Amino acid sequence: MAEPTKTRKQLRRAVSKASKSRFFRTYSDGEIPLSGTPSAISLPSTDYLVQGDNYWKNSFVYVVETQEERPISDFDNATAVLTPEYPFTAAPDSTDSIEIHDRWSPGEIHDAINWSIEEAGKKFPDSVEDETLILLEDKLQYDISGLSEKVWMPLQVWIERTATSMTGTATAGTTDSITVPSGVDLSSVDTDWKVSIYCGTGSQQVADVTAVSTTTQIISAMFDTAPSTDSKYRLWDAAEEKYVWEKIAAVKFDQLEFPTYIRFASSYSSLLGMRMRLVYLSVPSVMDDDADTTVIPEQYIVHKSLSYLHDLMVQDVRADRQMHANAAEYHEALADKFMALHIRRRVAGTWWQEEDNRSQAYEVDPMGWGS
């Protein structure tokens, strides 16, 4: 991701601190160590939780390492033991740590964080540059639905150009090497080079060269699918490119938002095997794990999440209904104000064209006169 990120754990703790949680106001690190069994949590010392018996009753204990939460049914100050309402799947031990949430459960906070991400995704998109696709032989249309970051709005398309490259057909291959014909001069090939497969077995793969043997003509590189004798390859020096990547405007997408494929107007046959660079906006995904990250700013998520959480309390707590309603409106206003003042600058887009008048510069015998 190009923008600064925050993990779900960081955001959960930020929401809890902003809500004046008793635990997070007391323990600034956000967690305390423990030991225990599936049915009880023992703290290493009574110095950690000094509050009286049942002070933490009806709060929620969250084991950070296993990401399990349980309501607390009992707290014994003398023994420093928290009893969960029902056993944990895995027994917490001395390598684990806990958080205690007294106002909302961790699950409710996670839901509010994800609702905030869904609400603001298109206002705070991530700018992504992807270089995993290569130009293939006899192919104009490419699937982009499986990129690591989902495409929301495509902005730019580039094709790599190089002055130092060679192409051919492999004589053998494994998942960690490709063998090229004996007449190919590999004396200048080193670990700055890349190798791609643009036709045949293992096509649409690009890998870094890790070693070269000029005696056996074996180039070491890691492939998901082993190349074979029908695999056409390109070798090029990625460290000594003398030409800038070529910006391409003559492409078509099946739809302008959330496209699933890109189609080129020309084949660019002299550049087969070279990488494409797709520049696009991606809408941040919701988070299912504490290690997941998002590019949506923390301050927005905290206020928007608290707005959602206080809204939940309006329908649950009749006595404090007005207080929670006011708090929800307050945090909603702060979230909206932050969004208005921090609009994310986007990379310039391209006016897409139907035809490419420059493509002949990259074609080999485009009229077929040499056949």
Buried (B, 14 or more C-beta within 10 A) or exposed (E): EEBEBBBBBBBBBBBBBBBEBBBBEEBEEBBBBBBBEBEBBBBEEEEBBEEEEEBBBEBBBBBBBEBBBBEBEBBBBEEBBBBBEEEBEEBBBEEBBBBBBBBBBBEBBBBBBBBBBBBBBEBBBBBBBBEBBBBBEEBBEBEBEEBEBBBBBBBBBBBBBBEBBBBBBBBBBBEBBBBBEEEBEBEEBEEBBBBBBBBBBBBBBBBEBEEBEEEEBBBBBEBEBBBBEEBBBBBBBBEEBEEEBBEBBBBBBEEEEBBEEBBBBBBBBBBBBBBBBBBBBBBBBBBEEBEBBBBBBBBBBBBBBBBBBBBBBBEEEEEEEEEBBEBBEBBBEBBBEBBEEEEBEEEEEBEBEEEBEEBEEBBEEBEEEEE
